[in-house]
Amino acid sequence: MPITFHIKTYGCQMNERDSEALACLLEMHGYQECAEEAESDILIFNTCSVRDQAERKVVGKVGLMKKLKRVKPDLVIGVIGCMAQRMGEQLLEELPHLDFVAGTDQLQNIPAMVDKCLKEHSRQCAIEMGPGVFRELDGHRPGRLISEISVMRGCDQFCTYCIVPYCRGREKSRSIQAIVDEAKMLADTGTKEILLLGQNITAYGVSEARAQGIYTPEFSAFADLLEALQEVDGIERIRFTSPHVRFMNDRFVEAVATLPKVCKSFHIPVQSGSDRILKLMHRNYTAAEYLDRIAAIRARVPQATFSTDIIVGFCSETQEEFEMTHQIMREVGYDMAYIFRYSQREGTQASKTLLDDIPEEVKHERNQILLQELNDYVKAANAKAVGSTVQVMVEGPSARNPRRWSGRSDLNKMVLFEPAEELHVGDIRDFTITRATENALYGTLDNL
């Protein structure tokens, strides 16, 4: 009987990608993936540290596994990812039934750690970080229409509210050739759309360029990467997340505007509309600079759509400063936004130097105002799409209603439609939008 494993993933798309790559690596070492955690021989929890609530959720879940381990004493339980990196040995101390802890730069070593746990019943912790430690895993599940590629790791921005640099380390980028080779491999197995991942993706290659003394404000290795991926046969669409305004220079704008495969929907975090708050956050741009980059893209791509991240109620945020954020939402007109109420995160610079002094009821009120603004805009924007023709990549049966099919437009709008004999998963076809709601567009296939 093969030894089985189950991976439970929390948090961001980077974690989802890491879990996929790790699953492929474990299978290469002879282990078999299992859909049910109760039936697995190895349980791995890939964790997130962005918010305290995410960590508490993991601790609670892993704590419950104590009962399972009583029934299956040979069960191996591991915690990996950002929480593992942040807490290290502390997790082994707090959770006596936990077998191993592996940090964010230790993915390639997990099969050996698992093997040692199975054979020696030893408890292990590996959280060493650094360019010489980490090796990117490029394993993927075959046949996926849409696949993710990690192009870089870590972040050098050290925003005061953010734990990521302490969990993911400093920025380190893969070579363009390695990424292109991975994209070609994916195209050969059926992928037509790739999503490029990086905590600060427009800073791709910047750390390495600075080390070589070749970095200038006009430098954009990310633009070079997009141009290289444009040439990969079989890849029809390229998306990426998340760019930082500081590195969205004219070279970047030129690439995203002119490369046909780059989708014209951009997720660009703003966080706040107040320059004072942005400075306290250590975002390294002003509201005017943010709006300038939005305008630069819109000047080249008028149909472009934008989404963002916003934090309300950051330390000392006044009502006037909140209104500045509200104004940016009105001016940009976001198609989607992740709007968070600020909560202090232990270990961040803000937790050490700034007072979390905005009452929760004020944070909640500001959050609701922006959510309503977002909903009103999206509803109006979707209504305007009725009667237009959009290109949709067919993804197959809708998750909510299998009798309908779904796909996304270039502008990242979900479109629902009736299946037809001439439609196949992966087709990119024109649809006329006949109806719209807040969450989706409904379309009819053209040229029936």
Stockholm file with secondary structure:
# STOCKHOLM 1.0

chainA/1-448         MPITFHIKTYGCQMNERDSEALACLLEMHGYQECAEEAESDILIFNTCSVRDQAERKVVGKVGLMKKLKRVKPDLVIGVIGCMAQRMGEQLLEELPHLDFVAGTDQLQNIPAMVDKCLKEHSRQCAIEMGPGVFRELDGHRPGRLISEISVMRGCDQFCTYCIVPYCRGREKSRSIQAIVDEAKMLADTGTKEILLLGQNITAYGVSEARAQGIYTPEFSAFADLLEALQEVDGIERIRFTSPHVRFMNDRFVEAVATLPKVCKSFHIPVQSGSDRILKLMHRNYTAAEYLDRIAAIRARVPQATFSTDIIVGFCSETQEEFEMTHQIMREVGYDMAYIFRYSQREGTQASKTLLDDIPEEVKHERNQILLQELNDYVKAANAKAVGSTVQVMVEGPSARNPRRWSGRSDLNKMVLFEPAEELHVGDIRDFTITRATENALYGTLDNL
#=GR chainA/1-448 SS CCCEEEEEECSSHHHHHHHHHHHHHHHHTTCEECSCGGGCSEEEEEECCSSHHHHHHHHHHHHHHHHHHHHCTTCEEEEEEHHHHHHTHHHHHHCTTCCEEECTTCGGGHHHHHHHHHHHCCCEEECCCSTTTCCCCCCCCTTCSEEEEECEECCSCCCTTCCHHHHHCSCEECCHHHHHHHHHHHHHTTCCEEEEECTTGGGTTHHHHHHHTCCCTTCCHHHHHHHHHHTCTTCCEEEEECCCGGGCCHHHHHHHHHCTTBCSEEECCCBCSCHHHHHHHTCCSCHHHHHHHHHHHHHHCTTCEEEEEEEESCTTCCHHHHHHHHHHHHHHCCSEEEEEECCCCTTSHHHHHSCCCSCHHHHHHHHHHHHHHHHHHHHHHHHHHTTCEEEEEEEEECSSCTTSEEEEETTCCEEEECCCTTCCTTCEEEEEEEEECSSCEEEEETTC
#=GC SS_cons         CCCEEEEEECSSHHHHHHHHHHHHHHHHTTCEECSCGGGCSEEEEEECCSSHHHHHHHHHHHHHHHHHHHHCTTCEEEEEEHHHHHHTHHHHHHCTTCCEEECTTCGGGHHHHHHHHHHHCCCEEECCCSTTTCCCCCCCCTTCSEEEEECEECCSCCCTTCCHHHHHCSCEECCHHHHHHHHHHHHHTTCCEEEEECTTGGGTTHHHHHHHTCCCTTCCHHHHHHHHHHTCTTCCEEEEECCCGGGCCHHHHHHHHHCTTBCSEEECCCBCSCHHHHHHHTCCSCHHHHHHHHHHHHHHCTTCEEEEEEEESCTTCCHHHHHHHHHHHHHHCCSEEEEEECCCCTTSHHHHHSCCCSCHHHHHHHHHHHHHHHHHHHHHHHHHHTTCEEEEEEEEECSSCTTSEEEEETTCCEEEECCCTTCCTTCEEEEEEEEECSSCEEEEETTC
//
